[in-house]
Amino acid sequence: MAYKITHVSRAQEIRFPTQAAAEHYADRLGGGLDKWRVREAGAGAANPGGVPQPGSRG
């Protein structure tokens, strides 16, 4: 199952193959888990927080 992290204060979203990989990135390289939302890719709202989606024409 793929996971993604979405930054809570800027338009940034990154996909990962596993939840562990997503959490590791957010915690160690992304400034801390408190700055990111980790969830299953495809779960929740289609475009949370106005994060631009690839291929969209703003």
C-alpha positions in Angstrom: 0.0 0.0 0.0 1.4 3.4 -1.0 1.5 6.3 1.5 1.9 10.0 1.1 2.9 12.8 3.4 1.4 16.3 3.0 3.1 19.3 4.6 0.8 21.1 7.0 1.8 24.7 6.0 3.0 24.6 2.4 1.9 23.0 -0.8 4.1 19.9 -0.7 3.2 16.3 -1.1 5.4 13.3 -1.4 4.5 9.6 -2.1 6.3 6.6 -0.5 6.0 2.9 -1.0 5.4 2.2 2.8 4.2 4.0 5.9 7.6 3.4 7.5 9.4 5.1 4.7 7.0 8.1 4.8 7.3 8.5 8.5 11.1 8.1 8.4 11.4 10.9 5.8 9.1 13.2 7.7 10.8 12.6 11.0 14.4 12.6 9.9 14.6 14.7 6.8 11.4 16.7 6.7 11.7 18.6 9.9 9.6 16.4 12.2 6.4 14.4 12.1 4.5 17.3 13.5 5.0 19.2 10.2 3.5 16.5 8.0 0.2 14.4 7.7 0.9 10.8 6.8 -1.9 8.8 5.2 -2.7 6.2 2.6 -2.3 7.5 -1.0 -5.8 7.7 -2.3 -7.4 8.1 1.1 -9.3 11.2 2.2 -10.1 14.3 0.2 -9.1 14.4 -3.4 -7.1 17.7 -3.0 -6.6 18.5 0.7 -5.5 22.0 1.5 -5.3 23.1 -2.1 -2.1 21.1 -2.9 -1.5 21.2 -6.6 -1.9 17.9 -8.3 0.4 16.8 -11.1 -1.1 17.6 -14.5 -3.6 20.1 -13.2 -3.8 23.5 -14.8 -4.3 25.7 -11.8 
